[in-house]
Amino acid sequence: MALTGLEIFKLLPKTNCKKCGMPTCLAFAMSLAQKRAKLEDCPHVSEEAKQKLAAAAAPPMRKIVFGRKDLQLTVGQETVMFRHEEKFYNPTVLAVTISDKLSGNDLSSRIKAINSLQFERVGTKIGVRAIAVTNDSGSPDVFAQVCAQAAKQACPEPGRGGWSRERRANNSPADSSTSLGTSLALILVTESPQAASAALKQIKDAAGTPLLAGATAKNVEEMAKIAKENGCPLVAKAESIEALADLSEKIKAAGVDDIVLCLETASLREKLYNMTRMRVLSLKKAFRPLGYPTVSFVLGGSPEQQTAEACSLICKYSSIVVVGTIEPYAILPMLTCVMNIFTDPQKPVQVEPKVYAIGEPGENSPLMFTTNFSLTYYTVVSDVEASRVPSYILVVDTEGTSVLTAYSGDKLNEKTVADAMAKDNVASLVKHRKLIIPGYVAVMSGKLEEATSWEVMVGPRESAMLPKYLKEVWK
Ligand code: SF4
């Protein structure tokens, strides 16, 4: 279990020598607890303290990696109950099912539909990352064949949602996400050891490291043997926390270290309650039999119901969520939920502060500014595009905060805007020397005019009104 700053402080030399770059040992301990400093930075820490701190730093939840060579998926290794305590590390993997009862065109169409579930949101690519083949036919051979076809054809296509390629090329900030063209991971959903063996034999090499789902109290010895022989992580399935803990211990005793837990309870309410208990037991009580990532299956109900259930399970605390729907309108909210939950709360998602050209603006086009908070920027861009008025948007560096937050924190003022205008030499882009500012910061217009000698035009408070403003007020 992670140590608190004070517990770490007790293990430090307490000389306040400052060699770690901190003014005191206590400050260093606090930074270490928040993972903002490294133990090696203190040259005087004793071997005994090093060992104690290393043991305490061992993750309470194991990291599991599966998937293909070109798209390795990492789940687990979480350290906190709530993201504001630190952050959540490894985003929930969203997977979609394929039944092995499908064949021919139906099977190809389903794989193609899953491949297309890729989107772009606030400059980041998001999408389904795995296909879960379910052994509904009961036949090992059929299961193996469908797994082989999924392994061969599962490759994401450029997204349906978000921006056009041209727009991305012109305006998108650096893309930090997985690139398109990588392959989806496979999850083999069967409780039949024969089917698992047949599928793994068939997809050997082609599917990298699939996730095998899974082991139950009835098949645990055989499934653990297959997982060990093939180097696959194994899902343990049980209906209660106690049974799950027993099962994971048996799997571990059989030589499989990479385990994913699946709690099979009937109601969502009970599941959320028990998933929270499992998280507490693994993180707060360091209960090792439950110190693994989790997978949840959301296969029934309408696409809308699956969205609601999947989002609840993403929040509490599924590392992998497998859904049955392939409706883009149902998948996108799930991916958005993952993106939001796994964003570092201490690091707002930002775009590069610079001038962005929307369309093909010229020297008479409007120039406006906004902040480098991604959500704000992309909202403004979307509304300017909707206006069809080619424009320049000057993005001011406000450390990723929105307009009002930046203004109230004094990160957005006449000086920061004037500096940004000078840095990006906006005077060379337009000849009118007029700057449109967000309506929410109309109060800074006078000082901004003094600081820049430009005419300041107060724009609308909400960017949704920009199309009207650009057509009627700017002209
Ligand atoms: Fe304390 Fe070590 Fe930092 Fe010196 S280097 S102030 S002993 S933590």
Boltz pocket constraint, residues with backbone or C-beta under 6 A from the ligand:
constraints:
  - pocket:
      binder: B
      contacts: [[A, 12], [A, 13], [A, 14], [A, 15], [A, 16], [A, 17], [A, 18], [A, 19], [A, 20], [A, 21], [A, 22], [A, 23], [A, 24], [A, 25], [A, 28], [A, 41], [A, 42], [A, 43], [A, 44], [A, 45]]
      max_distance: 6.0
